[in-house]
Amino acid sequence: MLSVDADAWREHLRSFVAARPGIVPVTKGNGYGFGNVVLATEAKALGVDTLAVGTSEEVPAVTAQFPGDVLVLSPWRPGDDLHQTDERVVHTVSRLSDLEILAGIDHRPRVVVDLLTSVRRHGIRTDQIGVVASLFNRVRFEGWALHLPLDGDDQLAEARALAAQVAAAGADHDRLWVSHLSAANAATLAVEHSADIRVRIGTALWLGQRTTFRARATVLDVHAIRRGERFGYRQRRAARAGFLLVIAGGTAHGIALEAPTPATSIRQRAVAVAKGGLEAFGQALSPFVIGGKQRWFAEPPHMQCSLVWLPTGVNPPTVGDEVDVDVRMTTTTFDRIVWT
C-alpha cells in the first residue's frame, strides 16, 4: 500500500512547477509508483501545457486524462504508432532515416529531433544537423532535444556547445527540450541562446518530497520458530530461534528487484561486494522495516508475499499490523494508494 499525504504532496508539486517555468513533467513505466493515469490527472491540475511519456504505448491512457500536448520520449521507429488522429502527440526522432520517412507522410507529424549527447543513448550526429534542417518544411518541427548526463560540471558546457552547433548550421533552435539540467542552468541557456528551454523532469517532481508518501505492507502471519525447524519452499533449517513473518508484497510488486548498482566510490563498491557475498550464501536484506531496522529475508520472496526473519529479542508485529517498506518507487507496483 502507498499512503500519500495528499495536501503536502500536491503543495510540493505546485511549488516545484512554479519555480520552473516551462517545465515538462514526465510520467512513464509504472508512473513512479503512482501510475501514469494518476500523474496525468495531477499534471492537468498543475496547469502545464505538455506532459512527456516514455513510449508510444503509454499515450492513450495519458491523453484520456491530460488535455495538453504529449511528448513521446522514446524515439520513433518505422512500425510504431504515430497517433495520427491526435494532433496533440509529439514524437521524438533520433535518426536521419526515420525523419526522412516521417517527412514523406501527408499529415506532417509533429516531431522533436534528438541530438546525440555524451550519454550516447539516442540522437542525430551534429554533422547531420544541416540535412535534418532541410526536412523541416515537411514535418512540424517542435525543437531539438538534449538528453544530458545526470550530474557533472560539464552539463551546461555540453548544452551550450550543442546549441551553438545548431545555430552555426543555420537551423531553427528557438526551442530546446532538455533532461537533467538544473533550473539555474536552464535559465542561463535560455538567455544565452534566446531559446525556449523546456526541462523534462520526472523523479525530482513526483518523488522529490519523500516525507509526503509512505510505502507500507500488511503482516499476514507470524510464526514462532525453534532452532533447527524447517520452513519455506526450500525447507531450510532455522539457524536459531526467532519469528518467521509472512508479509504482503513479493516479486509481483517489485519486491527485491534491483537495478545494477551505480557505485563509483570505494565505499559504495565495498558495500556492493559485501552484499553480493552475503547473497551468495543465501542471505539478502529485505526492504521491510521492523523495530527500526530492515530485516533479512528468510528465503527469496514469493510472488505475492515474502518470508522475513525476525530474531528473538525484537517484539514481533501481530497479524494485520502494517510495517514500513523501503522500496525503489520506479520498480514498485502497489495494490492500492490511500490519499490522506
C-alpha positions in Angstrom: 0.0 0.0 0.0 1.1 3.5 -0.7 -0.1 6.1 1.7 0.0 9.7 0.4 -0.4 13.0 2.4 -2.3 14.5 -0.5 -2.2 18.1 0.6 1.6 18.1 1.4 2.4 16.2 -1.8 0.4 18.5 -4.0 1.9 21.6 -2.4 5.3 20.2 -3.3 4.2 19.7 -6.9 2.8 23.2 -7.1 5.8 25.0 -5.7 8.2 22.9 -7.8 6.4 23.8 -11.0 6.0 27.4 -10.1 9.8 27.7 -9.6 10.5 26.2 -13.1 8.6 28.0 -15.9 8.2 25.8 -19.0 8.7 22.5 -17.0 7.5 19.3 -18.8 6.5 16.7 -16.2 7.4 13.1 -17.2 5.4 10.0 -16.5 6.4 6.6 -17.8 6.7 3.0 -16.9 4.9 2.4 -13.5 4.3 6.1 -13.2 6.9 6.5 -10.4 4.8 4.2 -8.2 1.7 6.3 -8.6 0.6 5.1 -12.0 0.5 7.1 -15.3 -3.2 7.8 -15.1 -2.8 9.4 -11.6 0.1 11.5 -12.7 -1.6 12.6 -15.9 -4.6 13.8 -13.8 -2.2 15.6 -11.5 -0.4 17.2 -14.4 -3.7 18.6 -15.6 -4.4 20.1 -12.2 -0.9 21.7 -12.3 -1.9 23.5 -15.5 1.2 22.6 -17.5 0.8 22.6 -21.3 2.9 19.4 -22.1 3.3 16.0 -20.5 6.0 13.6 -21.5 5.6 9.8 -21.6 8.1 7.0 -22.1 6.7 5.1 -25.0 4.0 5.3 -27.7 2.0 2.6 -26.0 1.6 4.9 -22.9 -0.1 7.6 -24.9 -3.8 6.5 -24.9 -4.1 6.2 -21.1 -2.5 9.6 -20.6 -4.4 11.6 -23.3 -7.6 10.4 -21.8 -6.8 12.4 -18.6 -4.5 15.2 -19.8 -5.8 17.8 -22.3 -2.4 19.3 -23.4 0.3 18.1 -25.7 2.0 14.7 -25.1 5.7 14.3 -25.9 6.9 10.7 -26.5 10.4 10.4 -25.3 11.4 7.0 -26.9 12.5 7.6 -30.5 10.0 6.8 -33.2 10.9 3.8 -35.3 9.2 2.5 -38.5 6.2 0.5 -37.5 5.5 2.5 -34.3 2.1 4.0 -33.8 2.1 7.6 -35.0 -1.2 8.5 -33.3 -2.2 10.3 -36.5 -5.7 11.1 -35.2 -4.4 13.0 -32.2 -2.8 16.3 -33.1 -1.5 16.7 -29.5 1.1 14.0 -29.8 4.7 15.0 -30.5 7.2 12.2 -31.5 10.9 12.2 -30.8 13.2 11.4 -33.8 16.8 10.3 -33.3 17.8 9.0 -36.8 18.0 10.8 -40.1 16.5 7.8 -41.9 13.4 7.9 -39.6 13.0 11.6 -40.1 13.1 11.1 -43.9 10.2 8.5 -43.6 8.1 10.9 -41.4 8.8 13.7 -43.9 7.0 11.7 -46.6 3.8 11.4 -44.6 1.0 13.6 -45.8 -0.3 14.8 -42.4 3.1 16.2 -41.4 3.6 14.7 -37.9 4.9 16.9 -35.0 8.5 16.0 -34.2 11.3 16.8 -31.8 14.7 16.0 -33.1 17.1 14.3 -30.6 20.8 15.3 -30.8 23.4 12.8 -29.7 25.0 13.8 -26.4 27.7 12.3 -24.3 25.1 9.9 -22.8 25.4 8.1 -26.1 21.9 6.7 -26.0 20.0 8.1 -28.9 20.5 11.0 -31.2 21.4 12.5 -34.6 25.0 13.4 -35.0 25.9 17.1 -35.2 27.3 16.7 -38.7 23.8 15.8 -39.8 22.1 19.0 -38.5 22.1 20.7 -41.9 20.5 17.7 -43.6 17.9 17.4 -40.8 17.0 21.1 -41.1 16.4 20.7 -44.8 13.4 18.4 -44.0 11.7 20.7 -41.5 9.2 22.1 -44.0 7.8 18.6 -44.5 7.2 18.0 -40.8 6.0 20.1 -37.9 9.3 20.8 -36.2 8.9 21.4 -32.4 12.6 21.8 -31.4 15.8 20.0 -30.5 16.1 17.5 -27.6 19.2 17.1 -25.4 19.5 14.1 -23.1 22.3 15.2 -20.7 24.2 13.2 -18.1 22.7 13.0 -14.6 25.4 15.1 -13.0 28.7 16.8 -13.5 30.0 20.3 -14.1 30.1 19.7 -17.9 26.3 19.6 -18.3 25.9 23.3 -19.1 29.0 23.3 -21.3 27.7 20.4 -23.4 24.3 22.0 -23.8 26.0 25.3 -24.8 28.2 23.6 -27.4 25.3 21.7 -29.0 23.1 24.8 -29.1 26.0 26.6 -30.7 26.4 23.9 -33.4 22.7 24.1 -34.2 23.0 27.9 -34.6 26.1 27.5 -36.7 24.3 25.2 -39.1 21.6 27.8 -39.6 19.0 25.5 -38.2 16.0 26.7 -36.2 16.9 26.5 -32.5 14.2 28.6 -30.7 13.2 25.6 -28.5 15.4 23.1 -26.7 13.9 20.2 -24.7 16.5 19.1 -22.1 16.8 16.5 -19.4 18.7 16.7 -16.1 19.6 20.4 -16.4 19.1 22.5 -13.2 16.7 25.4 -13.2 19.6 27.9 -12.9 21.5 26.4 -15.8 18.3 26.2 -17.9 17.8 29.9 -17.3 21.3 30.7 -18.3 21.0 28.7 -21.5 17.7 30.4 -22.3 19.3 33.9 -22.1 22.5 33.0 -23.9 20.7 31.4 -26.9 17.4 33.3 -26.8 15.7 30.0 -26.7 12.6 28.5 -25.0 14.1 25.9 -22.7 11.7 23.0 -21.8 13.1 21.0 -18.9 11.7 17.4 -18.7 11.5 16.3 -15.1 10.1 13.1 -13.5 11.8 11.9 -10.3 12.6 15.3 -8.7 9.0 16.4 -9.3 6.9 13.3 -8.3 9.3 11.9 -5.7 11.2 15.0 -4.6 9.4 15.3 -1.2 9.8 11.7 0.2 8.2 12.6 3.5 4.8 13.1 1.8 4.3 9.5 1.0 5.0 6.2 2.7 5.1 2.6 1.5 3.7 0.0 3.9 2.9 -3.7 3.9 0.5 -5.8 5.9 1.6 -8.6 8.2 -0.3 -11.7 7.1 1.1 -14.3 9.6 3.5 -14.6 12.5 5.1 -17.9 13.4 7.4 -18.6 16.4 10.2 -21.0 15.2 12.7 -23.0 17.0 16.3 -23.6 16.1 16.6 -26.4 13.6 13.0 -26.3 12.4 12.4 -26.4 8.7 10.4 -23.7 6.8 9.6 -22.3 3.4 9.6 -23.8 -0.1 13.2 -24.8 0.1 12.9 -26.3 3.6 15.8 -24.6 5.1 16.5 -25.1 8.8 16.4 -22.2 11.2 19.9 -21.3 12.4 18.4 -20.0 15.7 15.1 -19.4 17.4 13.1 -16.4 16.3 10.0 -15.5 14.3 9.0 -16.1 10.7 6.9 -13.2 9.4 4.7 -13.6 6.3 4.3 -10.1 4.9 2.3 -9.0 1.9 4.4 -7.9 -1.0 6.5 -10.1 -3.4 8.1 -10.2 -6.8 4.7 -9.2 -8.5 5.0 -5.9 -6.6 8.7 -5.4 -7.4 10.0 -6.5 -4.0 13.7 -7.5 -4.2 14.0 -6.5 -7.8 17.1 -4.2 -8.2 18.9 -2.4 -10.9 22.7 -2.8 -11.2 24.5 -0.6 -8.6 25.7 2.8 -9.8 28.6 2.6 -7.3 31.5 4.9 -8.1 33.3 5.4 -4.7 35.4 2.8 -3.0 32.9 2.7 -0.1 30.0 2.1 -2.4 31.8 -0.7 -4.2 32.8 -2.3 -1.0 29.2 -2.3 0.2 28.1 -3.8 -3.2 30.7 -6.6 -2.9 29.7 -7.3 0.7 26.0 -7.6 -0.3 26.9 -9.9 -3.2 28.9 -12.1 -0.9 26.1 -12.5 1.6 23.6 -13.2 -1.2 25.9 -16.0 -2.4 25.3 -17.7 0.9 21.5 -17.2 0.8 21.3 -14.1 2.9 19.6 -11.0 1.5 18.3 -7.9 3.3 14.6 -7.3 2.7 13.0 -3.8 2.4 10.7 -4.5 5.3 11.4 -2.3 8.3 10.6 -3.8 11.8 11.8 -2.4 15.1 13.6 0.4 13.2 15.7 -1.9 11.0 15.4 -3.6 7.7 15.1 -7.3 8.3 16.6 -10.3 6.4 14.6 -12.4 4.0 14.1 -15.9 5.3 14.1 -17.1 1.7 13.7 -15.4 -1.7 10.4 -13.6 -1.9 7.3 -15.3 -3.4 5.1 -13.7 -6.0 2.6 -12.1 -3.6 4.3 -12.3 -0.2 7.6 -12.6 1.5 9.0 -14.6 4.4 11.1 -12.4 6.7 13.2 -13.5 9.6 12.9 -11.7 13.0 15.3 -12.7 15.8 14.3 -13.2 19.4 14.6 -10.0 21.4 12.6 -8.0 19.0 8.8 -7.7 19.6 7.1 -9.2 16.6 4.2 -7.4 15.0 0.8 -9.0 15.0 -1.3 -10.2 12.1 -2.9 -7.2 10.5 -0.2 -4.7 11.5 1.4 -2.6 8.8 5.2 -2.2 8.5 7.2 0.3 6.6 8.8 -0.8 3.3 11.9 0.9 1.9 11.4 0.4 -1.8 12.5 2.0 -5.0 9.4 3.7 -6.3 10.2 3.3 -10.0 10.2 -0.5 -9.7 7.3 -1.0 -7.3 3.6 -1.7 -8.0 1.2 -1.0 -5.2 -2.1 -2.9 -4.6 -3.7 0.4 -3.6 -3.0 4.1 -3.0 -4.6 5.7 0.1 -4.9 9.5 -0.1 -4.9 11.0 3.4 
